[in-house]
Each structure stands twice: as C-alpha cells, then as structure tokens.
Amino acid sequence: EEHDAAAPLTLRALVSTKEAGVIIGKAGKNVADLRDQTGVKAGVSKVVQGVHDRVLTVTGTIEGVAKAFSLIAQTLLENPITSSPPGTPLNPLNPVQTSSVRLLISHNLMGTIIGRQGLKIKHIQDTSSARMVASKEMLPQSTERVVEIQGSVDAIRIAIFEIGKCLADDWERGVGTVLYNPSAPRAPGAGPAYTMAAPTTGTRTGYNSRTGNGSDFARPRDETTYRPRPEPAFGQANNANLRTQEISIPADMVGCIIGKGGSKISEIRRLSGSRISIAKTPHDESGERMFTIVGTLEANEKALYLLYGQLEVEKDKRLNMSG
C-alpha cells in the first residue's frame, strides 16, 4: 500500500467557471493552501468566452491527489454556488452533506476502473460508499469520458485513491489519449482543439512507445504535445501535416474491428481518410494488438471515433448476448 500511495498521478476533472473561482480562491490562496496541505500541483484551464466548463488538473502522489480532491469538495460545500433562500434549514435527517467530482478518464482506461463484470467499480463503491456514474459517450473531439463521483467528502477521497491506484497500475493504456479541451463551437476547418496526452503518471518519462513492429521500442515519446513523426513506410515523410497515433485493441476485439474480409476496417479507412495498419502479432503478454493510425489530425480524430464506436457496438452486442 505504501508504494502505491506515493506513485505519481495526474487527474483531470471538469468544473464550472464559478466552481473554478472558488477552487482557485482570492489571488490563488485556495490553490496555494491545497499545495501546502497535500503537496499537489493544481491548475485550471483558461476561461473561454461562452463556455461554462473548465478543466482542473491535479498532479501529485495518489494519496495527495485523493486528499486534494476531497479538500476541493469540502471548499465547494463551504462556498455553495447556488445560494439557498435564507432560513432554509439543512435537512436534519441528512447531516452529512454530499458533493460530487466529475473526473475525466481516458476511454482506454475505463475497463481498468470498471473491471471484469463490473467487479472493480463495485469494490471501489463498496469501499468508499461513494456512488460512481460513468458517461457512455466520449467528450467532443476527445477520447476522454466523464466519471462522476458522488458522496461525502471522505467517500470522494477514498474513491479517488482507489481509482488512482487502478490508473497508476495500468498507466500505459492511457498513452495517446486525446484530451478534452472545453472550447467554443469551432468554425468548420478551424483545426482540432486538443493535445495528445503525455503519460498520466508524472515521473515515468522516456518510456517506450510501441507499435508492435519491434523497431520502435527504443524511441521515447515526446512528453508534451504530440508531434508528427515521419513515416517513411508510406513514402510521405516530407508531409509535416501527418500525425501518427497508436492504440491498443484487446485481442478478442480485433476481429470485430477488421470485419468480414476486412470490410469494417476498409470502411473506417475510407470514411476517415487515415491509413490504419494493424500489428500481425500482440505486442505483449496482454495479447493486445497495436493499431497504427497515420493521417492529418482531423482524419485521425475521425478514425478514432469510428474505431471506438465499433468497439462500443461490439461490447453492447456481447453484453446483450451474455445478459
């Protein structure tokens, strides 16, 4: 447990613009206090005209991050945004006030938190007494989903600690996440409003990005935004607009994405305009196969949506069959 608690972690959450003001505090006082009490770094994304959500990013040890989110929940309870009319007594039957946190979790990491047949998420809810609700859809222009945690301040701390352990253990699956960026509706052709994720665990830099073809094992991934990598295999190394992205697909899902005689993958290639290659063999003992997507940012974004969409359809099918 000790080494777990000290593992590095970055967690993102959605907050409203008003909540962000309370979290930051006058002249940044609340964020400074948070850092002093938990050792975490916390920041909120810029205000965007006409957009109500901002992204809160908290980085520290798993224990520190969990404590920080519980302190933030406490601060929000103490400074309610919606003021109740004067003289309304608090419900005497429910002296414990509940709060909620909307975590942003990579679609690829949802399985890690839910666990086989939902056992993990059940364990987290039972241990913490918090309630967890995961959104079905990914947020626009991203591969992140919202997991809302509702409960007392302490329940939120325990739940986030448990979630943090899952994410730190399985951090590799979060590589290549398309981060959600709350921004005003974009003009057509204005280019995507996202960056690619560095690993969610702070200090493990220089880990290897894997394409499953052996030659890439020694190339460390750029840590901040996702830069284009030349892809001489496609004879277009001079096209600076091309991006390369890799995602891991569970072995038992590869068939449904390829489709009969390659029909499904051909359709995804055609609709997105990206080139998609699939590793012939699994890249590690998990049996997962690496899909490499090469194209413009827009094309890759479309390809990701289609690939994830196909995975969701297949998962639903299997759930219905097993149900």
Secondary structure, 3 states (H helix, E strand, C coil): CHHHHCCEEEEEEEEEHHHHHHHHCHHHHHHHHHHHHHCCEEEECCCCCCCCEEEEEEEEEHHHHHHHHHHHHHHHHHCCCCCCCCCCCCCCCCCCCCEEEEEEEEHHHHHHHHCHHHHHHHHHHHHHCCEEEECCCCCCCCCEEEEEEEECHHHHHHHHHHHHHHHHHCHHHHCCCECCCCCCCCCCCCCCCCCECCCCCCCCCCCECCCCCCCCCCCECCCCCCCCCCCHHHCCCCCCCCEEEEEEECHHHHHHHHCHHHHHHHHHHHHHCCEEEECCCCCCCCCCEEEEEEECHHHHHHHHHHHHHHHHHHHHHHHHHHC
